[in-house]
Amino acid sequence: MERFGLVGLPNAGKSSLYNALTGGGALAAPYAFATKDPNIGVAKVPDERLDRLAAMSKSRNVVHAAVQVVDIGGLVEGASKGEGLGNKFLANIREVDAIVFVLRAFADDDVPGPDDPLEHLRIVELELALADLETVEKRYNQATRQAKLDKAAAGELDALQAAYDALSAGTPLYRAGLSADFRATLRPYFLLTNRLVLAVVNVGEAELDRITDVEERVRAEFQSAGDNVEVIGMCVQLEAEAAAIEDPAERAEMLDGFGLGEGALFRMVRSAYHLLGLRTFLTTGDKESRAWTFYAGSSAPECAGRIHTDFQRGFIKAEVIHWDELLDIGSWTKAKELGKIRIEGKDYHPTDGDVMEFRFNV
């Protein structure tokens, strides 16, 4: 399961966001280092398509796709040199697939720390870049010695030099304009800034009408990052309170009362999910409707392997129909009778929202 790490300064709202996403019980307190060890939970990826298919099939069980969320303790200035619990927290960040920056944009006299999201971003990015610079320097020295004996190492040296130049200027790799080849070459070193980033800008309850403006201000700062970064503004406290309401109708009523629509949590999880190139195919029936995760560009046998390795090993063919067409017809059986189910082979690359059944023989 893919991992997203919540990263930011103390009191930015990381633990409250973690609780809202996972239903967890992480301590959310207005002082530094309330979180010393990472909290790990699972966030369901909301998917209206799956819910509607489950209703159509009268499924007894519904299983959404999910991502793992890691609440990492707050970084402080000097974390790259071990300040606070810096080294420990930086090690936790190395274990995630993508970073979710939680940037505070609310003023509260009872909560210490800056309330400018760009100041939060400056400190966190600099600490991550400095930590990466130390790693790159060590590897560059090793690679230089190897290149004297092996000319094939020259390509690695070029990537390390480009990374060194960016990091020396305090620029994280995800917005340094490095080529895809360079970033792939650097991947084995688990650099903190060689990851995709989702930035959550956390505003106060009294500033809901400013969400779009604050969001755009932070997005402008990330302009050079291109598709490596997404930005979402929200009031984490309100979203957490809404997430704690078990009744969906009451939860929707609360969010609607604040003019928040479905809420930003759903949008955030979907954005994080797609940021990593994750897509969904669906299966549906009276026993179960389920969303299955696959990487964009995967083949039909690879998708079958997400269900069970035997499905991939003995793949014969896939029966496929897009979710909205199936809903319009009303049932899988009827779609088959009408000849609307396509038969696809090993060369087929499923698209997001395909409903599939696999035939296999082991």
N, C-alpha and C positions, 0 to 999 in steps of 0.2 A: 504494500500500500504506500502511495506517495506521501511524503512528509513535508509539511509547511511549518517553518519556525517563526514564531512571533518575536520580533526583535525591536527594541527601543530603549529609551532612557527610563529610569524609575518614574513611576506615577504617570506614564503615558496612557495607560488603560489596557495593557496587554492581558493581564489576568482576567479583567472583566470581559474582554473580547473572547478569551479562551472559554470562559464559563458560558457565554452566550452561544458559542459555536458548538460546544460539546456537551453542554448540560453538566459540566464538571463542577467541582467544589474548590477551585483554586482560591487561596487567600488573596483578596484584593484590598490592600491597605495603603493609606497615604504616606508611606515611608519607603526609603530605599531598601532593596534586598528582602522584601517580603517573600519573594520567590527565590529560594537558594538552589533548589534542585528542580530540574525541568518537570513540568506537568505534561503528561501525554494523554491525549484523548482522540476520539474519532468524530468527525463532522459529516453528517449526511449531506449528499449533494442533492438539493431539491430538483425535482424533474416532473413537471406537469404531464408530460407525455406518458411517463410510467404510470402515474396515478390514473389517468384516463384509460389506459390499456387495461389496468387492473380492474377498473369498474366495468369495462366492456366484457372481460373474461370472468367476472365475479371471482377473482382470485382470492384464495384463503390466506395467502401470504404475499406481502409486497416487500421487496428488498431493494433499497436505493444504493447507488454507488456511494463511496465514501472516501475521504482523505484523512490522513492522520495530522493532528495539530499538536505542536510542541510549544508550550509556554516557557520561553527562556527568560531567565532573570534579567533585570535591567542593566544595561551597559552604562558606564560613566566615562567621563573624559580621562584618558590615560589607561583605559582597559587593555589596550594592546601591550602595555608595559606592566600589566598585572594589577592595576589599580582596581579597588573594589574586589569583586570576584571575577575580574576580567578574563584570566586565562581559562578558568573553568567554563565560563559562559561562551567564550569563543570556540572552545572545543565542541560544545553542544551545537553550535551553529553549523559546524563542518558536517554534521550528520544529517542535515535536511536537504531536500531537493530544491526547494525554493524558499525565499525569505519574504515574510510579511512584515514590513516596517510599520509600526504603530507610532504615529506622529501626533503629539499633543497640540491642539489648537484651541484650548479653552483656558480661561483665567479662573483661578480659585485660590483665595488667600489661604485656605486651609490645606492646600496641596502644594508642597514645595516643587520648585523646578521651573524652567522657562515655558512660556505658553506660545512661542512662535514655532510652527511646525518646521520651518526651514532651518531654524537653529538646532532643533532636534536632529534633523536630517544631516546637517553639517557635522555634528559631533559623531553620530553613529557611523556615517560613511567614512569619516577620517580614521576612526579606530579600526574599522574593518580593512581599510586600504593599508594602514600601517602594519597590521598583522600579516596581510598578504605580502607586503613588500619584504618582510623578513624571510618568509618562506621562499619567495622568488629569488632573493639574493643567494640563499644557500644552494638552491637547485641550479642557479646559473653558474656558480663556481664549479659544481660537480660536472655539469654538462660541458663546460669549457674544456675541462680535462679530458672528457670522453671524446669530444669532437676532434682532438688531436690524433686519436687512434681510429675513430670511426666517422667518416665524412657524412654518414646518414644522420648524425646527430645535429647537423647544421640547421635543419628545419626547426628543431626544438629550440635551438639557441635564438633563432629569429623571433619565435613566439615569446620566449622568456625576456628578450630585450624589449620587445614592444610592451609587455606587461610591466617590466621594470620602469620604463619611461612614464607610463600612465600613473602607476602607483606612487612613484617619486613625487609627482605633482599633486598627489592626494586624490586622484581620479579613480573611482572604482571601475573594475573591468567591464561591468555591464553597461557602462556609458562611456567607454573609451574608444568606441568605433573599431574594435578589433574584428578581424575577419572571422568567419565561422570556423575556418581551418585552424586559426590560432587558438580560438577558444576551445576547440576540441582537443588540440595538443596539450593545453593546460589543464584539462579536466581531471587527469589522474592525480593532481596535486591537491584536490579538494579546496581550492582557494575560496575564501568567503565571498568575494565579490564577483566570482565567475559563475553567478547563478541568476536566475530570473527573479524579478522582484515585483511584489504587489505592495503598494503603499496605502495604508488606511489612515486618513486624516480624521482625527477624533475631535469633534466640536462639542461645545456645551449645549445643554437643553435650551438655553435662551438664545442660541445662535443658529437655529435650524434654517433660518432663511439665508444664512451665509454659506451653507454647505457648498453650493455650486461655485461661489467665488473662491473659497479657500481651496477647493479641489483643483480649480483651474490654475491657481497660483502655484501649487505644488507640481501640477502637471507640466507647467512651463519650465520649472527647474529641471525636470527629467527629459526635456525635449530631445537632447542628444542621445538618449538611450533607445529611441525607436521602439521596436516591439518587445524589448527586454523588460519593460516596466509598465505596469498598469496602476492607476490611481483611483481610489474610491473614498468619498467623504461620508461620514456618518456620525451620529451621536451614539457612542458605544454604550453609555449608561442606559439610554432609552431602549436600544436594541437588546441589551441584556435583560432589562425588565420585561420586555415583550416576549423574549424567548422563554422566560420562566413561566409564562401563562400556558397551561396545558391545553385549554380549549382553543382550537384553531379560530373559531368565530370571534371569541373574545380578544384573541391576539390580533386578528385582522382589524377589529374595531378600534383597538388602542392605537395601532400604527396609522390607521386611516384618520383618526382624530388629530394626530400630529402632522397630517399631510405627508406621511412617509410611504404611502402605497403598500407594497408587499414587504417593505423594509430593505435595508441595505445588506443584511447578513446573507440573504439568498443570492443577491447580486455578487457579493464578495466571494462566496464559495464557488459559484459558477465561473467567475473570472479567474480564480486561483486554479481551478480544475483545467480550464482551457489554456492557461498560461503555460502549462507544462506539455501542451500538445495532446492532452487526454481527450478522448471522445467516448461516446456511449453507443453500444448496440443493446437491443432489448429482446427478452424472451417473455412470452405470455401464455398463460393457460389457467385452468380452473384451480390447479394446485398452487401455482406461484407465478407472479410477474416480477421480473428482476432486471435491473440495469447492470450491464457489464462494462468495465473500463477497458479501453484499448488505446494504443498510440496511433495518432493520425498516420496513414500510410501503411498500416498493417494489412497483411493478406487475410483472406478468409480462414485458411488453416490456423494462422496465428491467433485470430480472434476465437476460433473454436478451442484453442489451447487455453484460453482464459477460463473456460468452463472446466476442462479436464485435459490433462496431457494426452490421454487416449484419444480424445476427439481430434487433436492435431495430428497425432501419429497415424491414425487410421482414416483421416479425412477422405470422404468421397465427393460430397458436394454440399452446398448450402442452399436452403430454401429461403428466399428473401422477399420482403415487401416493406415499403417505407411506412412508418408509424401512422401518418395522417391518412394515407390511402386505406390502411387496414381499419382505422376507426370509421372512415366513411362507409366501408362495406359492412362492418358490424361484427365480423368473426373470422377467425382463421379458416374454419371449415368452408364458409361461404366464399371467401377469397380464393380458395383452392378450386372450388366448383366453377368459379367464373374465369379460371385460368389467369388470375392476377398474381399468383406466387411465381417469382422468377427462380430459375435454377441456375446457380452460379458455381464455377469451379475454382481451382486452386489459384488462378490468376486474378480473381476478383478482390478488389480492395473496398471493404465496407465503408459506408459513410455514416456520419453521426445521425442516429435516429432510425437506422435499419432495424427491423424486427426479423430475427433469424431463427431457423431450426437447422441443425446439422445432421447429415447422414455420415456414418463412419463404420469402419469394420476393423477390428483388431484381432 
